Amino acid sequence: MHFVIVGGGAVGLVIANSFAQFGHTVELLVHSEKQRLAIQNEGVAFTDCYGEKSVRKFVVSTNARDLQQQAIWIIAVKYHHLNELTPLFNQLSEDTELLFIQNGIRHIEFAKNLKQHTILMGSVEFGAEKVDNHSVIHRGIGALKIANYRGQQSNVEKYSSLASNEFPVALMNDYSKMLLRKALLNCFVNTLTTILRVKNGALIEYPSSEKILHQLYQEVMTAFPEQKSELSFEDVANVCKNTAQNTSSMFADYLNGRIMEIDTIIGGIIELAQERGYAVHMLSTCYSLLQAMQEGGVRN
């Protein structure tokens, strides 16, 4: 299979290496010329989930026209960058297959307006840490979940061939349930790791932080009771355990002075809860705290 991965972040680079390792052709579209040069000259330095290191070369460009137009295009950028990619989506053929991998649920509405006939949604539960422009660490085994959004359901089936023990792939029937589950998980883990300034594992390592995590889980799940069977508190704790040494994407953004996905990850869940008639006070307080942290920047 032939893929173009849009985005040079941690998730995109882990996926690129995992797919290429099993013989698939992967090209990269990155935003900065600095990253393009680093990957072109040095390759991508990849540390797998067992600590084994390798370096792999990729075709990489900052110009979409340099890359294979008929490939499957995986959109692995943050939600607030999607509007910048509108010219790309207009340029690509209606027959180009798109796979979106974003946090939160707001990108569902964005995808509605695209012309492409085949659109899939993805959700990642593995850990990934970007060290620099051309180095990435796969931290913790977790599934890449994929579900059909638009087009024939059979389009999803070929992705089962991408699976391995180190890189599980799960084909899901309902994209909305899949994305809501991941959005809720992010609400718990990303929110608290950033406010407490800790790695994922610390949320269950200490009784006080685990208590806060459990309280937040209980509050939010009152608005989404149907999700309890999809995402138990034990599931949340297991994600923290399996990605114990991982820095959550939101905390990483904060540490690096980038825009945090506060509205994307948390705002969408608060809105959905309100639409259902629930006020999630604890989560709303977390939202305000994160906004204040964003406005204040990193304090060392």
N, C-alpha and C positions, 0 to 999 in steps of 0.2 A: 504494500500500500504506500501511497505517496502523500505526505503531509506538509503543509506550511503552517508553522506555529507563529502566531502574531503575538509578540511580547517576549521580552528577554528577562522576565522575572523568575523567581524560584520555581514556581509550579511549571511554567513553560519549559524551563531548562531540564527539569527532572523528567518530564514527559518526553522531551526530545531525545534524551539519552536512553530512556527505557525503550522507546520505539526503535531507535536506531540499533540498539544492541541486538534486537531480534530480526534484523535484516530489512526493516522498512526504511524508505527514503524520507529524510526529514530536512526541510529548509527552514530558515529562521528569518522573520521580519522584525527588526528591532528599531527603536525610536532614535537612539543616539549614534552618531558617527563614532564616538569613543568606544562604545560597546561593540559596534560592528568590527572595528579594527582589532580590538582585543580578541574577539572570537575568531576572526579570520586569521590572525597571526599566531595565536596561542592555542586555538581550539577551546573546547569546553572541558574544564577539569571537573570530573564527576567523582564524588565519593558516595558509594552505594550504602545501603542500610546496614551492611556488615562491616563497613569501614574500608572496603577495598577501593583503591583509587585507579582512575583511568583518564585518558584524554582522548577526545573525539573531535574530528573536524566536521564542520557543517558548511553548506552554502548559506551565506548570511548577507542580508542587504537591508538598507533603510528605504529602498524603493520597491514597492510591491510588483511593479512591472518586470523586475529582474527575476521573479520567482514563478514557479509553475502554476499557471492559472487554473488548470484542470485538476489540481490536487484537492484533497480535503483540507479546508482551512480551519485551524483551531484557534479560536479567539480567546487568548489567555491574558487579557489586560484587565485592569480594574474598571469598574462600572463608569466612573467619572471620566474615563478616557474613550468611551465608546463613541460619543458624538464626534470626536476627532477622526474617527475611522469611517465616517459617512462616505467620503469620496472613494474609499476602498470598496465598500459594499456596492456602491454604484458602478464601479469599474468591473467588478467580478460578474461573471455570467449568472443568469437566473438558474442555471444548472449546477453551479458550484455548491458543493456540500459544505455547510458550516457547522461547527461544533463550538458552542459557547461554554466557557468555564469561568464563571464569576462567583464571587460571594454574594449573598443576599438574594433578593427576588425581583429587584427593580428592572433587571435586564430582560425580563419576560415581556414587559410592555414595549421595550425598545425593539425587540425582535419582530414584533407584530408588523412593523412598517417596512420590513425588508422585502426585496423582490425575490430572493432566493426560494426555490421550491422545497429544498430539503434543509431543515434546520434541526439540530440536535442540541440537547442541554446536557452539561456534565457537572459533576460534583466530585470534589476530591477529599479524601479522608486520610491521605498520607501526609507525613511531615516533610517540609522542604525549607531549606535555608540557603539563601544566596549570599556567598561570601564576598564576591566582587563581580565585576562585569563579565567574567568568564569562568567563575567557579561556583559550584552548587553542591549541596549535601542533601542526600535523600535520608531524612530522619524519620524513621518509623514506617513500617509497612501498613498501608491502608488502601482501600479500594478507590479506583476511578469508576464512578457510577455514571452511566449514560442512558438517556431516555429520549424517545422521539418527541419532537415538538411540532414539526410540520413535515409532511411527506409520508411515504410508505413506512409502515412499522418494520418491514423487512430490511430497511436501511440500517437498522441498529444491529442486526444479527452478526454482521461481519466483524464487529468490534470484539467479539469473543475471542478471536484469534490473536488479539494483542495481549492476552492475559499470561501471567507467569506467577510463580510463587512469590517473587519479590514485588511484583506489580499486578495485583489482582484487578480484574475488570468485571464489574457487575452490570448486567443489562436490566434496566428498570422499566416497569410498565406505565408509570404515572410521573411525568416530569414535575408536576406541581407539588406532589407529596415529597418527591425527592429533594427539590430545592427548598421547600419549607423546612424539612428536617435539617438540612445543612445550615440554613439561615438561623434556626433555633440553636443549633450546636455552636455556631459562631457567636451568637448572642451571649452564651454562657462563657465560653472559653476566651474568645478574643477580648470581650468586655472586661472581664476580671483580671486577666493576665496584664492588660495594659494599665488599668487603674492601680493594681498592686505592684506592677513592674516586676513580674516574675515569669519564669518559663512555665510551660504547660503543666509539667509534673507537680509543681509546687501547689497547685490548686487542690490536690488530694493528699499531699504529703503532710500538711499541717492541719490539725483539727479546726482551727479558726477559719482558715480559708476554705476548707471543705464545707464547713457550716454555711458560709456565705454563698458558696456555689449551690448548695442544696436549697437554700432559701430562695435564691433567684430562680432556680429550676421550678420549684413548687409554684411560685407566683405566676411565671409566664405560662406554665402548662395549664393553669386554670382557664386560660383563654383558648388553649389548643388541646382539649382533652383527647381528641382523636389521634394525636401524635404520641401519646404516652406508649402505645404499643410499638410505634416506630422508633422512638428515642426515649428509652428509660434512663433514669439517673445512672444506673450501672453502665449504660452505653456511653454516657458523657464521661464518667470516671475512667472507663477503659480507653477512650480517646486520649485523655490526659496522661494515662499511664503509658500508652503505646507511643506517644509523641512527647515523652517527658522532657527531653532535652531540646525540644523545639521552641523557638520564639514565635509566638503567633504573628500572623501577618499584620495585624493592627499594631501590636507592640513594636514590631520591626519598623513599621512606617513611622511611628512616633520617635523611636530612637534615631532614625535617619532623617528626621525633619521633613518627612513627606506628609501629604494630606492623608489622614486616616479615613477609612471607609465607615464613618459613624452613621451617616444617613443610609447608606446602602445596607449595612448589616443590621443596625439597630432601629433606625427610623422606620424602615418598612415593616418590621415586626410590631412596633408600637402602633403604627397606623392600622394594621390588620387586627390587632387586639381591640383597638377602639371601635373599629367597624363591627366587631362582634359584641360590643357593649361592655368591654372590660378595661379597667384602668390599671395599668401595670406600673405602680408607683416606684418600685425598686429599680426596675429597668429604666424608667424615665429619669430617675436621679442619676443613674450610671451614665445615661445619655448626656445629661447636663455636665457632669464631671468631665467626660471625655471632650466635650466642646470647650470647656475651660482649659483643659490640657492642650488642646489644639491651638487655641488662641495664645497660650503662654509659651508654646514651643518647648523644646527639650531643656531641662534644667539639670545640669551636672552638679 
